[in-house]
């Protein structure tokens, strides 16, 4: 039996706690996915899958349910350190073709930098799969124009959770995820 998700939602969260695991739990709680058994998967956006809102998706979920997700997460207890977790999505025009989901986590990047990087990763992976010629040394804004002009990539998007770590050394965890549903 093939499991091919039909819907995907993006979510993010942040947690702070004296224990690293508890800070991760709090980040999942803010992302509204703490009640589920999360199984990390690699980076393919299934053919014909559509992006839906988190609010619309979670009403049909059952606590304890197994959910597949592409997740980015990072943690630190270093006071005031900037951290981020991002998910990038690239969806092809041809709905019968798969797209890409990328995960990126970093220290020292702003929310925008991290989100743009994740979106660029997903779009570049999809572009190379679709045979769209591009110079990887060009700035992402220039490559994005090339990708869009090719008419082979219809949508790119990212979601990012960034934070400055707790000034008193509590564990700070950021999470971003693309959760896949049937």
Secondary structure, 3 states (H helix, E strand, C coil): CCCCCCEEEEEEEEEEECCHHHHHHHHHHHCCCCCCEEEECCCEECCCCEEECHHHHHCCCCCCCEEEEEEEEEEECCCCCEEEEEEEEEEECCCCCCEEEEEEEEECCCHHHHHHHHHHHHHHHHHHHHCCCCCCCCCHHHHHHHHHHCCCEEEEEEEEEEEECCCCCCEEEEEEEEEEEC
